[in-house]
Amino acid sequence: MIERLFKLSENKTTVRTEILAGVTTFLTMAYIIFVQPAVVSGKMFGTAAAL
């Protein structure tokens, strides 16, 4: 069903590859949303942000 819906073989990919790509994307976005603001603000290292 998933094969027909997304035409995976036509696009030369597999369900496993697509799931791994989705998990990787999710983890990357979670890092950007939760960690980067602390780094940019300087709170992560105990220093004020340079403006």
CHARMM internal coordinates of N, CA and C (Angstrom, degrees):
IC EDIT
DIST 1 N 1 CA 1.4496
DIST 1 CA 1 C 1.5379
ANGL 1 N 1 CA 1 C 110.43
DIST 1 C 2 N 1.3265
ANGL 1 CA 1 C 2 N 116.92
DIHE 1 N 1 CA 1 C 2 N -48.99
DIST 2 N 2 CA 1.4610
ANGL 1 C 2 N 2 CA 120.78
DIHE 1 CA 1 C 2 N 2 CA -179.95
DIST 2 CA 2 C 1.5302
ANGL 2 N 2 CA 2 C 109.83
DIHE 1 C 2 N 2 CA 2 C -64.57
DIST 2 C 3 N 1.3290
ANGL 2 CA 2 C 3 N 115.91
DIHE 2 N 2 CA 2 C 3 N -38.81
DIST 3 N 3 CA 1.4706
ANGL 2 C 3 N 3 CA 120.97
DIHE 2 CA 2 C 3 N 3 CA 178.24
DIST 3 CA 3 C 1.5265
ANGL 3 N 3 CA 3 C 110.70
DIHE 2 C 3 N 3 CA 3 C -57.76
DIST 3 C 4 N 1.3208
ANGL 3 CA 3 C 4 N 116.37
DIHE 3 N 3 CA 3 C 4 N -46.98
DIST 4 N 4 CA 1.4692
ANGL 3 C 4 N 4 CA 119.75
DIHE 3 CA 3 C 4 N 4 CA -178.55
DIST 4 CA 4 C 1.5218
ANGL 4 N 4 CA 4 C 111.92
DIHE 3 C 4 N 4 CA 4 C -70.27
DIST 4 C 5 N 1.3302
ANGL 4 CA 4 C 5 N 116.19
DIHE 4 N 4 CA 4 C 5 N -37.54
DIST 5 N 5 CA 1.4634
ANGL 4 C 5 N 5 CA 120.35
DIHE 4 CA 4 C 5 N 5 CA -177.32
DIST 5 CA 5 C 1.5271
ANGL 5 N 5 CA 5 C 111.87
DIHE 4 C 5 N 5 CA 5 C -65.47
DIST 5 C 6 N 1.3319
ANGL 5 CA 5 C 6 N 116.28
DIHE 5 N 5 CA 5 C 6 N -45.05
DIST 6 N 6 CA 1.4628
ANGL 5 C 6 N 6 CA 120.66
DIHE 5 CA 5 C 6 N 6 CA -175.84
DIST 6 CA 6 C 1.5274
ANGL 6 N 6 CA 6 C 114.30
DIHE 5 C 6 N 6 CA 6 C -103.44
DIST 6 C 7 N 1.3410
ANGL 6 CA 6 C 7 N 117.13
DIHE 6 N 6 CA 6 C 7 N -1.94
DIST 7 N 7 CA 1.4735
ANGL 6 C 7 N 7 CA 122.32
DIHE 6 CA 6 C 7 N 7 CA 179.44
DIST 7 CA 7 C 1.5335
ANGL 7 N 7 CA 7 C 110.83
DIHE 6 C 7 N 7 CA 7 C 51.76
DIST 7 C 8 N 1.3209
ANGL 7 CA 7 C 8 N 115.17
DIHE 7 N 7 CA 7 C 8 N 54.98
DIST 8 N 8 CA 1.4584
ANGL 7 C 8 N 8 CA 120.97
DIHE 7 CA 7 C 8 N 8 CA -174.54
DIST 8 CA 8 C 1.5226
ANGL 8 N 8 CA 8 C 112.82
DIHE 7 C 8 N 8 CA 8 C -63.98
DIST 8 C 9 N 1.3151
ANGL 8 CA 8 C 9 N 118.12
DIHE 8 N 8 CA 8 C 9 N -46.17
DIST 9 N 9 CA 1.4664
ANGL 8 C 9 N 9 CA 119.28
DIHE 8 CA 8 C 9 N 9 CA -178.65
DIST 9 CA 9 C 1.5294
ANGL 9 N 9 CA 9 C 111.25
DIHE 8 C 9 N 9 CA 9 C -66.36
DIST 9 C 10 N 1.3063
ANGL 9 CA 9 C 10 N 116.46
DIHE 9 N 9 CA 9 C 10 N -32.89
DIST 10 N 10 CA 1.4707
ANGL 9 C 10 N 10 CA 120.29
DIHE 9 CA 9 C 10 N 10 CA 177.22
DIST 10 CA 10 C 1.5331
ANGL 10 N 10 CA 10 C 110.40
DIHE 9 C 10 N 10 CA 10 C -64.62
DIST 10 C 11 N 1.3295
ANGL 10 CA 10 C 11 N 115.94
DIHE 10 N 10 CA 10 C 11 N -32.78
DIST 11 N 11 CA 1.4647
ANGL 10 C 11 N 11 CA 121.23
DIHE 10 CA 10 C 11 N 11 CA 179.08
DIST 11 CA 11 C 1.5300
ANGL 11 N 11 CA 11 C 112.39
DIHE 10 C 11 N 11 CA 11 C -95.12
DIST 11 C 12 N 1.3306
ANGL 11 CA 11 C 12 N 115.87
DIHE 11 N 11 CA 11 C 12 N 9.14
DIST 12 N 12 CA 1.4686
ANGL 11 C 12 N 12 CA 123.41
DIHE 11 CA 11 C 12 N 12 CA 176.43
DIST 12 CA 12 C 1.5275
ANGL 12 N 12 CA 12 C 112.79
DIHE 11 C 12 N 12 CA 12 C 55.10
DIST 12 C 13 N 1.3336
ANGL 12 CA 12 C 13 N 115.69
DIHE 12 N 12 CA 12 C 13 N 52.41
DIST 13 N 13 CA 1.4561
ANGL 12 C 13 N 13 CA 121.86
DIHE 12 CA 12 C 13 N 13 CA 177.77
DIST 13 CA 13 C 1.5263
ANGL 13 N 13 CA 13 C 109.07
DIHE 12 C 13 N 13 CA 13 C -142.03
DIST 13 C 14 N 1.3282
ANGL 13 CA 13 C 14 N 116.61
DIHE 13 N 13 CA 13 C 14 N 175.25
DIST 14 N 14 CA 1.4607
ANGL 13 C 14 N 14 CA 121.51
DIHE 13 CA 13 C 14 N 14 CA 179.36
DIST 14 CA 14 C 1.5257
ANGL 14 N 14 CA 14 C 109.19
DIHE 13 C 14 N 14 CA 14 C -130.43
DIST 14 C 15 N 1.3343
ANGL 14 CA 14 C 15 N 115.59
DIHE 14 N 14 CA 14 C 15 N 167.02
DIST 15 N 15 CA 1.4579
ANGL 14 C 15 N 15 CA 120.69
DIHE 14 CA 14 C 15 N 15 CA 177.55
DIST 15 CA 15 C 1.5284
ANGL 15 N 15 CA 15 C 109.36
DIHE 14 C 15 N 15 CA 15 C -60.87
DIST 15 C 16 N 1.3311
ANGL 15 CA 15 C 16 N 117.23
DIHE 15 N 15 CA 15 C 16 N -42.70
DIST 16 N 16 CA 1.4679
ANGL 15 C 16 N 16 CA 121.74
DIHE 15 CA 15 C 16 N 16 CA -179.85
DIST 16 CA 16 C 1.5214
ANGL 16 N 16 CA 16 C 111.27
DIHE 15 C 16 N 16 CA 16 C -58.57
DIST 16 C 17 N 1.3247
ANGL 16 CA 16 C 17 N 116.98
DIHE 16 N 16 CA 16 C 17 N -45.53
DIST 17 N 17 CA 1.4581
ANGL 16 C 17 N 17 CA 121.58
DIHE 16 CA 16 C 17 N 17 CA -179.88
DIST 17 CA 17 C 1.5244
ANGL 17 N 17 CA 17 C 110.99
DIHE 16 C 17 N 17 CA 17 C -61.95
DIST 17 C 18 N 1.3140
ANGL 17 CA 17 C 18 N 116.60
DIHE 17 N 17 CA 17 C 18 N -42.50
DIST 18 N 18 CA 1.4600
ANGL 17 C 18 N 18 CA 120.89
DIHE 17 CA 17 C 18 N 18 CA -178.56
DIST 18 CA 18 C 1.5211
ANGL 18 N 18 CA 18 C 112.02
DIHE 17 C 18 N 18 CA 18 C -68.77
DIST 18 C 19 N 1.3256
ANGL 18 CA 18 C 19 N 117.10
DIHE 18 N 18 CA 18 C 19 N -37.33
DIST 19 N 19 CA 1.4683
ANGL 18 C 19 N 19 CA 120.36
DIHE 18 CA 18 C 19 N 19 CA 177.14
DIST 19 CA 19 C 1.5232
ANGL 19 N 19 CA 19 C 109.89
DIHE 18 C 19 N 19 CA 19 C -66.47
DIST 19 C 20 N 1.3229
ANGL 19 CA 19 C 20 N 117.13
DIHE 19 N 19 CA 19 C 20 N -44.18
DIST 20 N 20 CA 1.4595
ANGL 19 C 20 N 20 CA 121.11
DIHE 19 CA 19 C 20 N 20 CA 178.08
DIST 20 CA 20 C 1.5300
ANGL 20 N 20 CA 20 C 110.77
DIHE 19 C 20 N 20 CA 20 C -61.20
DIST 20 C 21 N 1.3020
ANGL 20 CA 20 C 21 N 117.50
DIHE 20 N 20 CA 20 C 21 N -41.12
DIST 21 N 21 CA 1.4639
ANGL 20 C 21 N 21 CA 121.48
DIHE 20 CA 20 C 21 N 21 CA 177.99
DIST 21 CA 21 C 1.5259
ANGL 21 N 21 CA 21 C 110.71
DIHE 20 C 21 N 21 CA 21 C -63.64
DIST 21 C 22 N 1.3152
ANGL 21 CA 21 C 22 N 117.26
DIHE 21 N 21 CA 21 C 22 N -40.41
DIST 22 N 22 CA 1.4634
ANGL 21 C 22 N 22 CA 121.38
DIHE 21 CA 21 C 22 N 22 CA 178.37
DIST 22 CA 22 C 1.5130
ANGL 22 N 22 CA 22 C 112.41
DIHE 21 C 22 N 22 CA 22 C -64.61
DIST 22 C 23 N 1.3319
ANGL 22 CA 22 C 23 N 116.82
DIHE 22 N 22 CA 22 C 23 N -43.19
DIST 23 N 23 CA 1.4669
ANGL 22 C 23 N 23 CA 120.95
DIHE 22 CA 22 C 23 N 23 CA 178.70
DIST 23 CA 23 C 1.5233
ANGL 23 N 23 CA 23 C 110.31
DIHE 22 C 23 N 23 CA 23 C -65.23
DIST 23 C 24 N 1.3174
ANGL 23 CA 23 C 24 N 117.35
DIHE 23 N 23 CA 23 C 24 N -41.75
DIST 24 N 24 CA 1.4617
ANGL 23 C 24 N 24 CA 121.71
DIHE 23 CA 23 C 24 N 24 CA 178.71
DIST 24 CA 24 C 1.5236
ANGL 24 N 24 CA 24 C 110.47
DIHE 23 C 24 N 24 CA 24 C -61.71
DIST 24 C 25 N 1.3066
ANGL 24 CA 24 C 25 N 116.87
DIHE 24 N 24 CA 24 C 25 N -44.60
DIST 25 N 25 CA 1.4599
ANGL 24 C 25 N 25 CA 121.31
DIHE 24 CA 24 C 25 N 25 CA 179.02
DIST 25 CA 25 C 1.5197
ANGL 25 N 25 CA 25 C 110.75
DIHE 24 C 25 N 25 CA 25 C -63.09
DIST 25 C 26 N 1.3329
ANGL 25 CA 25 C 26 N 117.20
DIHE 25 N 25 CA 25 C 26 N -43.16
DIST 26 N 26 CA 1.4561
ANGL 25 C 26 N 26 CA 121.10
DIHE 25 CA 25 C 26 N 26 CA 179.68
DIST 26 CA 26 C 1.5262
ANGL 26 N 26 CA 26 C 111.03
DIHE 25 C 26 N 26 CA 26 C -61.49
DIST 26 C 27 N 1.3216
ANGL 26 CA 26 C 27 N 117.75
DIHE 26 N 26 CA 26 C 27 N -46.32
DIST 27 N 27 CA 1.4576
ANGL 26 C 27 N 27 CA 120.88
DIHE 26 CA 26 C 27 N 27 CA -179.29
DIST 27 CA 27 C 1.5271
ANGL 27 N 27 CA 27 C 111.68
DIHE 26 C 27 N 27 CA 27 C -64.90
DIST 27 C 28 N 1.3300
ANGL 27 CA 27 C 28 N 116.91
DIHE 27 N 27 CA 27 C 28 N -37.19
DIST 28 N 28 CA 1.4615
ANGL 27 C 28 N 28 CA 120.70
DIHE 27 CA 27 C 28 N 28 CA 177.58
DIST 28 CA 28 C 1.5215
ANGL 28 N 28 CA 28 C 110.77
DIHE 27 C 28 N 28 CA 28 C -64.45
DIST 28 C 29 N 1.3173
ANGL 28 CA 28 C 29 N 117.36
DIHE 28 N 28 CA 28 C 29 N -44.77
DIST 29 N 29 CA 1.4640
ANGL 28 C 29 N 29 CA 121.13
DIHE 28 CA 28 C 29 N 29 CA 179.36
DIST 29 CA 29 C 1.5243
ANGL 29 N 29 CA 29 C 111.06
DIHE 28 C 29 N 29 CA 29 C -65.79
DIST 29 C 30 N 1.3229
ANGL 29 CA 29 C 30 N 117.81
DIHE 29 N 29 CA 29 C 30 N -38.98
DIST 30 N 30 CA 1.4655
ANGL 29 C 30 N 30 CA 121.10
DIHE 29 CA 29 C 30 N 30 CA 178.01
DIST 30 CA 30 C 1.5246
ANGL 30 N 30 CA 30 C 110.03
DIHE 29 C 30 N 30 CA 30 C -62.00
DIST 30 C 31 N 1.3194
ANGL 30 CA 30 C 31 N 117.61
DIHE 30 N 30 CA 30 C 31 N -42.17
DIST 31 N 31 CA 1.4685
ANGL 30 C 31 N 31 CA 121.83
DIHE 30 CA 30 C 31 N 31 CA 177.26
DIST 31 CA 31 C 1.5252
ANGL 31 N 31 CA 31 C 110.29
DIHE 30 C 31 N 31 CA 31 C -60.75
DIST 31 C 32 N 1.3106
ANGL 31 CA 31 C 32 N 116.53
DIHE 31 N 31 CA 31 C 32 N -47.87
DIST 32 N 32 CA 1.4679
ANGL 31 C 32 N 32 CA 120.23
DIHE 31 CA 31 C 32 N 32 CA -177.87
DIST 32 CA 32 C 1.5205
ANGL 32 N 32 CA 32 C 110.84
DIHE 31 C 32 N 32 CA 32 C -62.47
DIST 32 C 33 N 1.3134
ANGL 32 CA 32 C 33 N 117.69
DIHE 32 N 32 CA 32 C 33 N -42.56
DIST 33 N 33 CA 1.4632
ANGL 32 C 33 N 33 CA 121.17
DIHE 32 CA 32 C 33 N 33 CA -176.00
DIST 33 CA 33 C 1.5303
ANGL 33 N 33 CA 33 C 112.12
DIHE 32 C 33 N 33 CA 33 C -71.54
DIST 33 C 34 N 1.3378
ANGL 33 CA 33 C 34 N 118.14
DIHE 33 N 33 CA 33 C 34 N -39.02
DIST 34 N 34 CA 1.4593
ANGL 33 C 34 N 34 CA 119.87
DIHE 33 CA 33 C 34 N 34 CA -172.14
DIST 34 CA 34 C 1.5270
ANGL 34 N 34 CA 34 C 115.14
DIHE 33 C 34 N 34 CA 34 C -100.54
DIST 34 C 35 N 1.3051
ANGL 34 CA 34 C 35 N 119.62
DIHE 34 N 34 CA 34 C 35 N -30.86
DIST 35 N 35 CA 1.4620
ANGL 34 C 35 N 35 CA 121.08
DIHE 34 CA 34 C 35 N 35 CA -175.18
DIST 35 CA 35 C 1.5229
ANGL 35 N 35 CA 35 C 111.85
DIHE 34 C 35 N 35 CA 35 C -96.34
DIST 35 C 36 N 1.3013
ANGL 35 CA 35 C 36 N 118.19
DIHE 35 N 35 CA 35 C 36 N -44.09
DIST 36 N 36 CA 1.4564
ANGL 35 C 36 N 36 CA 120.87
DIHE 35 CA 35 C 36 N 36 CA -174.97
DIST 36 CA 36 C 1.5277
ANGL 36 N 36 CA 36 C 114.29
DIHE 35 C 36 N 36 CA 36 C -57.73
DIST 36 C 37 N 1.3284
ANGL 36 CA 36 C 37 N 121.46
DIHE 36 N 36 CA 36 C 37 N -41.22
DIST 37 N 37 CA 1.4760
ANGL 36 C 37 N 37 CA 119.04
DIHE 36 CA 36 C 37 N 37 CA 178.48
DIST 37 CA 37 C 1.5317
ANGL 37 N 37 CA 37 C 112.61
DIHE 36 C 37 N 37 CA 37 C -58.17
DIST 37 C 38 N 1.3367
ANGL 37 CA 37 C 38 N 117.40
DIHE 37 N 37 CA 37 C 38 N -36.89
DIST 38 N 38 CA 1.4609
ANGL 37 C 38 N 38 CA 120.20
DIHE 37 CA 37 C 38 N 38 CA 178.05
DIST 38 CA 38 C 1.5216
ANGL 38 N 38 CA 38 C 110.85
DIHE 37 C 38 N 38 CA 38 C -67.87
DIST 38 C 39 N 1.3076
ANGL 38 CA 38 C 39 N 117.82
DIHE 38 N 38 CA 38 C 39 N -37.94
DIST 39 N 39 CA 1.4633
ANGL 38 C 39 N 39 CA 121.17
DIHE 38 CA 38 C 39 N 39 CA 179.22
DIST 39 CA 39 C 1.5216
ANGL 39 N 39 CA 39 C 109.99
DIHE 38 C 39 N 39 CA 39 C -67.94
DIST 39 C 40 N 1.3069
ANGL 39 CA 39 C 40 N 117.25
DIHE 39 N 39 CA 39 C 40 N -46.45
DIST 40 N 40 CA 1.4634
ANGL 39 C 40 N 40 CA 121.77
DIHE 39 CA 39 C 40 N 40 CA -177.00
DIST 40 CA 40 C 1.5323
ANGL 40 N 40 CA 40 C 110.95
DIHE 39 C 40 N 40 CA 40 C -66.09
DIST 40 C 41 N 1.3257
ANGL 40 CA 40 C 41 N 118.02
DIHE 40 N 40 CA 40 C 41 N -37.74
DIST 41 N 41 CA 1.4574
ANGL 40 C 41 N 41 CA 120.62
DIHE 40 CA 40 C 41 N 41 CA -178.56
DIST 41 CA 41 C 1.5280
ANGL 41 N 41 CA 41 C 112.44
DIHE 40 C 41 N 41 CA 41 C -74.96
DIST 41 C 42 N 1.3278
ANGL 41 CA 41 C 42 N 117.44
DIHE 41 N 41 CA 41 C 42 N -18.92
DIST 42 N 42 CA 1.4517
ANGL 41 C 42 N 42 CA 121.00
DIHE 41 CA 41 C 42 N 42 CA -179.41
DIST 42 CA 42 C 1.5170
ANGL 42 N 42 CA 42 C 113.07
DIHE 41 C 42 N 42 CA 42 C 92.22
DIST 42 C 43 N 1.3189
ANGL 42 CA 42 C 43 N 117.98
DIHE 42 N 42 CA 42 C 43 N -7.37
DIST 43 N 43 CA 1.4675
ANGL 42 C 43 N 43 CA 121.82
DIHE 42 CA 42 C 43 N 43 CA -177.77
DIST 43 CA 43 C 1.5255
ANGL 43 N 43 CA 43 C 112.10
DIHE 42 C 43 N 43 CA 43 C -65.26
DIST 43 C 44 N 1.3102
ANGL 43 CA 43 C 44 N 116.71
DIHE 43 N 43 CA 43 C 44 N -26.33
DIST 44 N 44 CA 1.4521
ANGL 43 C 44 N 44 CA 119.50
DIHE 43 CA 43 C 44 N 44 CA -177.47
DIST 44 CA 44 C 1.5365
ANGL 44 N 44 CA 44 C 111.38
DIHE 43 C 44 N 44 CA 44 C -68.84
DIST 44 C 45 N 1.3066
ANGL 44 CA 44 C 45 N 116.61
DIHE 44 N 44 CA 44 C 45 N -30.64
DIST 45 N 45 CA 1.4627
ANGL 44 C 45 N 45 CA 120.81
DIHE 44 CA 44 C 45 N 45 CA -177.48
DIST 45 CA 45 C 1.5245
ANGL 45 N 45 CA 45 C 112.62
DIHE 44 C 45 N 45 CA 45 C -111.14
DIST 45 C 46 N 1.3189
ANGL 45 CA 45 C 46 N 117.03
DIHE 45 N 45 CA 45 C 46 N 5.23
DIST 46 N 46 CA 1.4576
ANGL 45 C 46 N 46 CA 120.35
DIHE 45 CA 45 C 46 N 46 CA 177.10
DIST 46 CA 46 C 1.5170
ANGL 46 N 46 CA 46 C 114.75
DIHE 45 C 46 N 46 CA 46 C 74.57
DIST 46 C 47 N 1.3081
ANGL 46 CA 46 C 47 N 117.45
DIHE 46 N 46 CA 46 C 47 N 23.98
DIST 47 N 47 CA 1.4691
ANGL 46 C 47 N 47 CA 121.06
DIHE 46 CA 46 C 47 N 47 CA 178.26
DIST 47 CA 47 C 1.5140
ANGL 47 N 47 CA 47 C 109.17
DIHE 46 C 47 N 47 CA 47 C -124.30
DIST 47 C 48 N 1.3126
ANGL 47 CA 47 C 48 N 115.10
DIHE 47 N 47 CA 47 C 48 N 157.05
DIST 48 N 48 CA 1.4527
ANGL 47 C 48 N 48 CA 120.25
DIHE 47 CA 47 C 48 N 48 CA 177.66
DIST 48 CA 48 C 1.5293
ANGL 48 N 48 CA 48 C 109.91
DIHE 47 C 48 N 48 CA 48 C -77.32
DIST 48 C 49 N 1.2997
ANGL 48 CA 48 C 49 N 115.58
DIHE 48 N 48 CA 48 C 49 N 151.51
DIST 49 N 49 CA 1.4565
ANGL 48 C 49 N 49 CA 119.89
DIHE 48 CA 48 C 49 N 49 CA 179.06
DIST 49 CA 49 C 1.5170
ANGL 49 N 49 CA 49 C 110.07
DIHE 48 C 49 N 49 CA 49 C -74.40
DIST 49 C 50 N 1.3154
ANGL 49 CA 49 C 50 N 116.82
DIHE 49 N 49 CA 49 C 50 N 137.12
DIST 50 N 50 CA 1.4655
ANGL 49 C 50 N 50 CA 121.78
DIHE 49 CA 49 C 50 N 50 CA 177.44
DIST 50 CA 50 C 1.5153
ANGL 50 N 50 CA 50 C 109.01
DIHE 49 C 50 N 50 CA 50 C -84.30
DIST 50 C 51 N 1.2953
ANGL 50 CA 50 C 51 N 115.76
DIHE 50 N 50 CA 50 C 51 N 122.25
DIST 51 N 51 CA 1.4693
ANGL 50 C 51 N 51 CA 119.14
DIHE 50 CA 50 C 51 N 51 CA -179.47
DIST 51 CA 51 C 1.4769
ANGL 51 N 51 CA 51 C 111.57
DIHE 50 C 51 N 51 CA 51 C -105.84
END
COOR INIT
IC SEED 1 N 1 CA 1 C
IC BUILD
